[in-house]
Amino acid sequence: MTTTAQHDERMAKMSFGLVYPLYIQKVERKGRTQKELNQVITWLTGYDDKEIKEYADSEISFEQFFADAKLNPNAHLITGLICGYRVEEISNPLTQKVRYLDKLVDELAKGKSMDKILRA
C-alpha cells in the first residue's frame, strides 16, 4: 500500500519521546504493563530498557530511532490492519517500521498473549 509523501514525512519526524508515554497509557488502560511494552519494543528494535528510556527522554525522531535499531528478522511476520493501513503492504520502509510498532502496541493492549505478539 502506498502512503503519501506527507504521511511518510510526518512519521519520520514524529518524536519517539512524545509517543512513548501514549503507548504506556494505552497498554496500562487495558491492564498491561510498561515492562511488557518495553519487552515488545526490545523484540522489534533490539534496544534494552536503558536505551528505550534514553530515547523516550529525548526529542529523537522515529527516523533516527529506527535508523539506530536492529530490526528483528521476524518483523515481516507482523501483519494486519493498523490506522487504515495493511502493515505488510506499506511501501515506505520507515513508515512500515513505525506501523509495525503501532501494531505490536495495539496487540498488547488488546490482550494478545506475549508469545503471539513476539511471533514465537
C-alpha positions in Angstrom: 0.0 0.0 0.0 1.3 3.4 -0.9 1.3 6.1 1.6 1.5 9.8 0.7 4.9 11.6 0.9 3.3 13.9 3.5 2.2 11.0 5.7 5.7 9.4 5.4 7.4 12.7 6.3 5.1 13.0 9.4 6.0 9.5 10.5 9.7 10.2 10.1 9.7 13.5 12.0 7.4 12.3 14.9 9.3 12.2 18.2 9.5 8.8 19.9 9.7 10.6 23.2 6.3 12.2 22.6 4.6 8.9 21.5 6.1 6.6 24.1 4.0 7.9 27.1 0.9 7.5 24.9 1.9 3.9 24.3 2.3 3.4 28.1 -1.2 5.0 28.7 -2.8 2.8 26.1 -1.4 -0.5 27.4 -1.9 0.3 31.1 -5.6 1.3 30.5 -6.0 -2.3 29.2 -4.3 -3.9 32.2 -0.8 -4.4 30.6 2.4 -3.1 32.0 5.3 -0.8 30.9 7.6 -3.8 31.3 5.5 -5.7 28.7 5.6 -2.7 26.4 9.4 -2.5 26.7 9.6 -6.2 26.0 7.7 -5.7 22.8 9.9 -2.7 21.8 13.0 -4.7 22.6 11.8 -7.6 20.4 11.2 -5.3 17.5 14.3 -2.9 17.8 16.9 -4.7 19.8 17.0 -1.9 22.3 17.3 -2.7 26.0 15.3 -0.9 28.8 18.1 1.7 29.3 18.2 2.6 25.6 14.4 2.8 25.5 14.4 5.2 28.4 17.1 7.3 26.8 15.1 7.6 23.6 11.9 8.2 25.5 13.5 11.0 27.4 14.8 12.7 24.2 13.4 14.5 21.2 14.7 11.9 18.8 12.6 11.3 15.7 11.3 7.9 14.6 13.6 8.2 11.7 16.6 8.2 13.9 15.1 5.8 16.4 14.7 3.1 13.7 18.0 4.1 11.9 19.8 3.0 15.1 17.7 -0.1 15.7 18.5 -3.7 14.7 15.1 -4.7 13.4 14.0 -8.2 14.4 14.4 -10.6 11.5 10.8 -11.8 12.1 9.3 -8.3 11.9 8.0 -9.3 8.5 5.6 -11.6 10.3 3.7 -8.6 11.7 0.6 -8.4 9.5 -2.8 -6.8 9.7 -4.6 -3.5 9.7 -3.4 -0.5 11.7 -4.7 3.1 11.2 -6.4 2.0 8.0 -3.2 0.6 6.5 -2.3 -3.1 6.0 1.2 -3.1 7.5 2.6 -5.8 5.3 1.7 -3.7 2.2 3.2 -0.3 3.2 5.8 0.6 0.7 7.9 3.1 2.6 10.3 1.1 4.9 10.3 3.7 7.7 6.6 4.1 7.8 6.2 0.4 7.8 8.5 0.1 10.8 6.6 2.7 12.7 3.3 0.9 11.9 4.9 -2.4 13.0 5.5 -0.8 16.4 1.9 0.6 16.4 0.5 -2.9 15.6 2.5 -4.6 18.3 1.4 -2.0 20.9 -2.2 -2.5 19.7 -2.0 -6.3 20.1 -0.5 -5.8 23.6 -3.4 -3.5 24.5 -5.9 -5.9 23.1 -4.7 -8.7 25.5 -3.0 -10.9 23.0 -0.5 -13.3 24.5 3.1 -12.3 24.6 4.1 -15.4 22.6 1.8 -14.4 19.7 2.9 -10.8 19.8 6.5 -11.7 19.7 5.8 -14.2 16.9 7.3 -17.1 18.8 
